[in-house]
Amino acid sequence: MYRTAAKRLLGAGFATSRLLRLPKPRPTTTIIPYSYTSPLCTSSSMGHTESPIGNQSVNLNQPDPTSSSTGTREGTRRDESSRKPRAEFQEEQARVLAASLRHVPRLGWTEEAMIAGSREVGVSPSIVGSFSRKEAALVEYFMDECLQLLIDRVDSGLDLQNLIPSERVSKLVRIRLEMQIPYMSKWPQALSIQAHPANVPTSFKQRAMLVDEIWHTVGDGSSDLDWYVKRTVLGGVYSTTEIYMLTDDSPEYRDTWAFLDDRVKDAFDLKKSIQEAKYFAQDIGAGVGKSFQGLMNGVMQTMSTRGRSSAF
């Protein structure tokens, strides 16, 4: 039940093509029809999504005239010729978004910043009209870029071996939040954009991907319910630290990092972990909907009855 609900929340309709490292399911006797394809499994590495055959009518007793080698070659050529302009256009969009980030500290997460970015890279400002959610596209691009930078930092040899798990989590969250410092004066606007109903699903998934990547880097090997609880709790820790950071005027955000360390230590205690998750569920449930609220209530009720001495 929990896995199905999570997949419904995180599976489809989002811009990013990253996949959550879901826990391995336990063997069951459930038979899955061969025609079922999970939305999470249809995204290619280039971000394209395979579409199921629509309302076509196919007679299996007659050969398909389009299956000839000539038709196949012609179809391939048409696909290649139509794919190239689209790829070039998407590359232009990415260049515009990257350049726009340099104008955010002055202009905010706005269409004006995107227009300035397009002019900077020599692209017509009319390209901004191709983004269906303009400001949201800019914030989401930033979130994806920050996640990739975090991954690159880890892959380049970030030293975590001599740290205990809680210290690893704190260090990774701090590295990620430090990426927002140049945009801190405008970050409340970004949070407001992410909280818009049309943007909540993508925002929620991007944060879920971030939390999942942190736990994966720390070396988490949990499964089933623990998998969801850990990510929910860390999501709450990340969000509360992010909000605290907005009001922190201490030198180099020292108070924020102390707050983060305390919250992470609390998260390694079962009772406090449950309370953190409840608060997070209440905050996010208002925007995501009753399905998520119901999922987290079920998780919390189950965890409350388990007699473990430590959540992690």
Secondary structure, DSSP 8 states (H G I E B T S, - for coil): -HHHHHHHHHSSS-S------------------TT---GGGSB-TTS-B-----S----TTS--GGGSHHHHHHHHHHHHHHHHHHHHHHHHHHHHHHHHGGGHHHH-SSHHHHHHHHHHTT--GGGGGG-TTHHHHHHHHHHHHHHHHHHHHHHTT---TTS-HHHHHHHHHHHHHHTTGGGGGGHHHHHHHHTSTTTHHHHHHHHHHHHHHHHHHHT----HHHHHHHHHHHHHHHHHHHHHHHT--SGGGHHHHHHHHHHHHHHTSHHHHHHHHHHHHHHHHHHH-HHHHHHHHHHHHHHHT---S---
